Amino acid sequence: MALIKEIANWKSVRRYSEEPIPEEKITACLEAAHRAPSWENYQPWHFIVIRDEDVKSLLVELSGGQRFIGKAPAIILVAAEMSCFSEAKVRIQLQELLEAVTGKPVDDDFINKAFIDRPLMTPVKLGNEITFARALEQLSYAVSFAILEAVHQGPGACVVGAFGNKATKQTPELYTKLVEILNLPDDVLPLVMITLGIPAENPDPRPRKDITKICHRDKFGGPWF
């Protein structure tokens, strides 16, 4: 069985031509991210498209000097709206989801028993670390959809997660400046950058671990292949 070509030929692209990306191609990436799966319909993501040269320069500084970021024609900054994990918002999102599925109003008591009152189903009950992990997990789906659509549309992409923010607690002064420039609400936490551009390189795919060493049948160590 063959993989779709965007997955089979995936490679991170860090060198771009100066050619601008047509806006409809960026829009396609955003629409792909918007369609990503979201556990319990949280959809905690926001996507900020950045093309301003000054902001890109700031992102280079925040990332510890990764200069290719500043040369990308466009950057999608992906952020988590952490308040989406609050019990109040979870309740609203679950009501919308369940009513869309069943076609009728859903009893509050059912939502409480099936979801809100169960810690595994409500990350905030397990603390900030678990909530952050679930937020990052949710964003990872959207990022994966966006970068695959980017390749499908023609541009190259690279995912950058190493930069100063509330999570890494690095370069706090620069991060505060970014928050002010982008008018970020207190509960919206940028966690990932996607650089986009017409490729000016064609790197070989990075080596992967031997697939027979990472896929298991029934138990760890049970060979799948």
C-alpha positions as a Markdown table, in Angstrom:
| # | Residue | x | y | z |
|---|---|---|---|---|
| 1 | Met | 0.0 | 0.0 | 0.0 |
| 2 | Ala | 1.5 | 3.4 | -1.1 |
| 3 | Leu | 1.5 | 6.4 | 1.2 |
| 4 | Ile | 0.1 | 9.7 | -0.2 |
| 5 | Lys | 3.0 | 11.5 | -1.8 |
| 6 | Glu | 2.9 | 14.4 | 0.6 |
| 7 | Ile | 3.7 | 12.1 | 3.5 |
| 8 | Ala | 6.0 | 9.8 | 1.5 |
| 9 | Asn | 8.1 | 12.7 | 0.3 |
| 10 | Trp | 7.9 | 14.9 | 3.4 |
| 11 | Lys | 11.0 | 17.0 | 4.1 |
| 12 | Ser | 11.5 | 20.2 | 6.1 |
| 13 | Val | 12.4 | 23.1 | 3.8 |
| 14 | Arg | 14.4 | 25.9 | 5.3 |
| 15 | Arg | 15.6 | 27.8 | 2.1 |
| 16 | Tyr | 13.0 | 29.7 | 0.2 |
| 17 | Ser | 12.9 | 31.8 | -3.0 |
| 18 | Glu | 11.9 | 35.5 | -2.7 |
| 19 | Glu | 8.7 | 34.7 | -4.6 |
| 20 | Pro | 5.7 | 35.5 | -2.5 |
| 21 | Ile | 3.2 | 32.8 | -1.8 |
| 22 | Pro | -0.3 | 33.3 | -3.4 |
| 23 | Glu | -2.7 | 34.1 | -0.7 |
| 24 | Glu | -5.1 | 31.3 | -1.7 |
| 25 | Lys | -2.3 | 28.8 | -1.0 |
| 26 | Ile | -1.9 | 30.1 | 2.5 |
| 27 | Thr | -5.7 | 30.0 | 2.9 |
| 28 | Ala | -5.7 | 26.4 | 1.8 |
| 29 | Cys | -3.2 | 25.6 | 4.6 |
| 30 | Leu | -5.4 | 27.4 | 7.2 |
| 31 | Glu | -8.5 | 25.5 | 6.0 |
| 32 | Ala | -6.7 | 22.2 | 6.3 |
| 33 | Ala | -5.6 | 23.1 | 9.8 |
| 34 | His | -9.2 | 24.1 | 10.6 |
| 35 | Arg | -10.4 | 20.6 | 9.6 |
| 36 | Ala | -8.0 | 18.8 | 11.9 |
| 37 | Pro | -9.4 | 16.3 | 14.5 |
| 38 | Ser | -10.1 | 17.8 | 17.9 |
| 39 | Trp | -10.8 | 15.7 | 21.0 |
| 40 | Glu | -14.2 | 16.5 | 22.4 |
| 41 | Asn | -14.4 | 19.3 | 19.8 |
| 42 | Tyr | -12.1 | 21.6 | 21.9 |
| 43 | Gln | -10.6 | 23.3 | 18.8 |
| 44 | Pro | -8.3 | 25.4 | 21.0 |
| 45 | Trp | -6.2 | 26.7 | 18.1 |
| 46 | His | -5.6 | 30.1 | 16.5 |
| 47 | Phe | -3.5 | 30.8 | 13.4 |
| 48 | Ile | -1.8 | 34.1 | 12.9 |
| 49 | Val | -0.3 | 34.7 | 9.4 |
| 50 | Ile | 2.8 | 36.9 | 9.7 |
| 51 | Arg | 4.5 | 38.5 | 6.7 |
| 52 | Asp | 5.6 | 41.7 | 8.3 |
| 53 | Glu | 9.4 | 41.9 | 8.2 |
| 54 | Asp | 9.8 | 43.5 | 11.6 |
| 55 | Val | 7.7 | 40.8 | 13.3 |
| 56 | Lys | 9.7 | 38.1 | 11.4 |
| 57 | Ser | 12.9 | 39.6 | 12.7 |
| 58 | Leu | 11.5 | 39.5 | 16.2 |
| 59 | Leu | 10.6 | 35.8 | 15.7 |
| 60 | Val | 14.2 | 35.1 | 14.6 |
| 61 | Glu | 15.4 | 36.6 | 17.9 |
| 62 | Leu | 12.8 | 34.7 | 19.9 |
| 63 | Ser | 14.0 | 31.4 | 18.2 |
| 64 | Gly | 17.6 | 31.9 | 19.2 |
| 65 | Gly | 18.8 | 33.2 | 15.9 |
| 66 | Gln | 17.2 | 30.7 | 13.4 |
| 67 | Arg | 17.7 | 33.0 | 10.5 |
| 68 | Phe | 15.7 | 31.0 | 7.9 |
| 69 | Ile | 12.6 | 32.0 | 9.8 |
| 70 | Gly | 13.1 | 35.7 | 8.8 |
| 71 | Lys | 13.6 | 34.7 | 5.1 |
| 72 | Ala | 10.4 | 32.8 | 4.9 |
| 73 | Pro | 7.8 | 34.7 | 2.8 |
| 74 | Ala | 5.1 | 33.8 | 5.4 |
| 75 | Ile | 4.9 | 32.3 | 8.9 |
| 76 | Ile | 1.9 | 30.8 | 10.5 |
| 77 | Leu | 2.1 | 31.3 | 14.3 |
| 78 | Val | 0.0 | 28.6 | 15.9 |
| 79 | Ala | -1.4 | 29.4 | 19.4 |
| 80 | Ala | -3.5 | 27.6 | 22.0 |
| 81 | Glu | -6.4 | 29.3 | 23.6 |
| 82 | Met | -6.0 | 27.8 | 27.0 |
| 83 | Ser | -9.4 | 28.9 | 28.3 |
| 84 | Cys | -10.9 | 26.4 | 25.9 |
| 85 | Phe | -10.1 | 23.8 | 28.5 |
| 86 | Ser | -12.1 | 25.5 | 31.2 |
| 87 | Glu | -15.2 | 23.6 | 32.4 |
| 88 | Ala | -17.5 | 26.3 | 31.3 |
| 89 | Lys | -16.2 | 26.3 | 27.7 |
| 90 | Val | -15.9 | 22.5 | 27.6 |
| 91 | Arg | -19.6 | 22.3 | 28.5 |
| 92 | Ile | -20.5 | 24.7 | 25.6 |
| 93 | Gln | -18.3 | 22.8 | 23.1 |
| 94 | Leu | -19.7 | 19.5 | 24.1 |
| 95 | Gln | -23.3 | 20.7 | 23.9 |
| 96 | Glu | -22.6 | 22.0 | 20.4 |
| 97 | Leu | -20.9 | 18.7 | 19.4 |
| 98 | Leu | -23.5 | 16.3 | 20.9 |
| 99 | Glu | -26.5 | 18.3 | 19.6 |
| 100 | Ala | -24.9 | 18.3 | 16.1 |
| 101 | Val | -24.5 | 14.5 | 16.3 |
| 102 | Thr | -27.9 | 13.7 | 17.9 |
| 103 | Gly | -30.0 | 16.5 | 16.4 |
| 104 | Lys | -31.6 | 17.3 | 19.7 |
| 105 | Pro | -30.7 | 19.2 | 23.0 |
| 106 | Val | -28.4 | 17.3 | 25.3 |
| 107 | Asp | -29.2 | 17.1 | 29.0 |
| 108 | Asp | -26.7 | 18.9 | 31.3 |
| 109 | Asp | -26.7 | 16.0 | 33.7 |
| 110 | Phe | -25.5 | 13.7 | 30.9 |
| 111 | Ile | -22.6 | 16.0 | 30.1 |
| 112 | Asn | -21.6 | 16.1 | 33.7 |
| 113 | Lys | -21.6 | 12.4 | 34.2 |
| 114 | Ala | -20.1 | 11.4 | 30.9 |
| 115 | Phe | -17.5 | 14.2 | 30.7 |
| 116 | Ile | -17.2 | 17.1 | 33.1 |
| 117 | Asp | -17.0 | 15.0 | 36.3 |
| 118 | Arg | -14.5 | 12.5 | 34.9 |
| 119 | Pro | -10.9 | 13.7 | 35.2 |
| 120 | Leu | -9.7 | 11.8 | 32.2 |
| 121 | Met | -12.2 | 13.6 | 30.1 |
| 122 | Thr | -11.6 | 17.0 | 31.6 |
| 123 | Pro | -7.9 | 17.8 | 31.6 |
| 124 | Val | -8.1 | 20.9 | 33.9 |
| 125 | Lys | -9.1 | 18.5 | 36.7 |
| 126 | Leu | -5.7 | 16.9 | 36.4 |
| 127 | Gly | -3.7 | 20.1 | 36.6 |
| 128 | Asn | -1.8 | 22.6 | 34.4 |
| 129 | Glu | 0.8 | 20.1 | 33.1 |
| 130 | Ile | -1.8 | 17.7 | 31.7 |
| 131 | Thr | -3.9 | 20.6 | 30.3 |
| 132 | Phe | -0.8 | 22.0 | 28.6 |
| 133 | Ala | 0.0 | 18.5 | 27.2 |
| 134 | Arg | -3.5 | 18.2 | 25.8 |
| 135 | Ala | -3.3 | 21.6 | 24.2 |
| 136 | Leu | 0.0 | 20.8 | 22.5 |
| 137 | Glu | -1.5 | 17.5 | 21.4 |
| 138 | Gln | -4.5 | 19.3 | 19.8 |
| 139 | Leu | -2.2 | 21.8 | 18.0 |
| 140 | Ser | -0.1 | 19.0 | 16.6 |
| 141 | Tyr | -3.0 | 17.7 | 14.6 |
| 142 | Ala | -3.7 | 21.1 | 13.1 |
| 143 | Val | 0.0 | 21.7 | 12.3 |
| 144 | Ser | 0.3 | 18.3 | 10.6 |
| 145 | Phe | -2.7 | 19.0 | 8.4 |
| 146 | Ala | -1.4 | 22.5 | 7.5 |
| 147 | Ile | 2.1 | 21.3 | 6.5 |
| 148 | Leu | 0.8 | 18.5 | 4.4 |
| 149 | Glu | -1.6 | 20.8 | 2.6 |
| 150 | Ala | 1.3 | 23.2 | 2.1 |
| 151 | Val | 3.3 | 20.5 | 0.3 |
| 152 | His | 0.2 | 19.6 | -1.7 |
| 153 | Gln | -0.2 | 23.3 | -2.8 |
| 154 | Gly | 3.5 | 23.6 | -3.8 |
| 155 | Pro | 5.2 | 25.6 | -1.0 |
| 156 | Gly | 7.7 | 24.1 | 1.3 |
| 157 | Ala | 7.3 | 24.2 | 5.1 |
| 158 | Cys | 9.2 | 23.8 | 8.3 |
| 159 | Val | 7.9 | 23.4 | 11.9 |
| 160 | Val | 9.6 | 25.4 | 14.6 |
| 161 | Gly | 8.8 | 24.8 | 18.2 |
| 162 | Ala | 11.9 | 26.2 | 19.9 |
| 163 | Phe | 11.3 | 29.8 | 20.7 |
| 164 | Gly | 10.7 | 32.0 | 23.7 |
| 165 | Asn | 7.2 | 32.0 | 25.2 |
| 166 | Lys | 5.4 | 31.4 | 28.5 |
| 167 | Ala | 6.1 | 27.6 | 28.2 |
| 168 | Thr | 9.8 | 27.8 | 27.6 |
| 169 | Lys | 10.3 | 30.9 | 29.8 |
| 170 | Gln | 13.1 | 32.1 | 27.5 |
| 171 | Thr | 13.7 | 35.7 | 26.3 |
| 172 | Pro | 10.7 | 37.0 | 28.3 |
| 173 | Glu | 11.3 | 40.6 | 27.2 |
| 174 | Leu | 11.1 | 39.7 | 23.6 |
| 175 | Tyr | 8.1 | 37.6 | 24.2 |
| 176 | Thr | 6.3 | 40.5 | 25.9 |
| 177 | Lys | 7.1 | 42.6 | 22.9 |
| 178 | Leu | 5.6 | 40.0 | 20.6 |
| 179 | Val | 2.5 | 39.8 | 22.7 |
| 180 | Glu | 2.0 | 43.6 | 22.5 |
| 181 | Ile | 2.6 | 43.7 | 18.7 |
| 182 | Leu | 0.2 | 40.9 | 18.0 |
| 183 | Asn | -2.3 | 41.9 | 20.6 |
| 184 | Leu | -2.4 | 38.4 | 22.1 |
| 185 | Pro | -4.9 | 37.8 | 24.9 |
| 186 | Asp | -3.5 | 36.5 | 28.2 |
| 187 | Asp | -4.9 | 33.0 | 27.6 |
| 188 | Val | -3.6 | 32.6 | 24.0 |
| 189 | Leu | -0.2 | 30.9 | 24.0 |
| 190 | Pro | 1.8 | 30.6 | 20.8 |
| 191 | Leu | 3.6 | 27.3 | 20.7 |
| 192 | Val | 4.5 | 26.5 | 17.1 |
| 193 | Met | 5.7 | 28.4 | 14.0 |
| 194 | Ile | 5.2 | 27.1 | 10.5 |
| 195 | Thr | 7.5 | 28.7 | 8.0 |
| 196 | Leu | 6.2 | 28.7 | 4.4 |
| 197 | Gly | 7.9 | 29.5 | 1.1 |
| 198 | Ile | 8.6 | 28.4 | -2.4 |
| 199 | Pro | 11.5 | 25.9 | -2.0 |
| 200 | Ala | 15.0 | 27.1 | -3.0 |
| 201 | Glu | 16.4 | 23.7 | -2.1 |
| 202 | Asn | 15.4 | 20.0 | -2.5 |
| 203 | Pro | 16.9 | 18.3 | 0.5 |
| 204 | Asp | 16.9 | 14.6 | 0.9 |
| 205 | Pro | 14.4 | 13.2 | 3.4 |
| 206 | Arg | 15.9 | 12.9 | 6.9 |
| 207 | Pro | 16.8 | 9.3 | 8.0 |
| 208 | Arg | 14.1 | 7.6 | 9.9 |
| 209 | Lys | 14.4 | 4.9 | 12.6 |
| 210 | Asp | 14.1 | 1.3 | 11.3 |
| 211 | Ile | 10.3 | 0.8 | 11.1 |
| 212 | Thr | 10.7 | -2.8 | 12.3 |
| 213 | Lys | 12.1 | -1.4 | 15.6 |
| 214 | Ile | 9.2 | 0.9 | 16.4 |
| 215 | Cys | 6.1 | -1.0 | 15.3 |
| 216 | His | 4.8 | -3.8 | 17.6 |
| 217 | Arg | 2.2 | -6.5 | 17.4 |
| 218 | Asp | 0.0 | -7.1 | 20.5 |
| 219 | Lys | 2.8 | -6.2 | 22.9 |
| 220 | Phe | 6.1 | -4.2 | 23.0 |
| 221 | Gly | 8.6 | -6.2 | 21.1 |
| 222 | Gly | 6.1 | -8.2 | 19.2 |
| 223 | Pro | 7.2 | -7.9 | 15.5 |
| 224 | Trp | 4.7 | -6.3 | 13.2 |
| 225 | Phe | 6.8 | -6.6 | 10.1 |
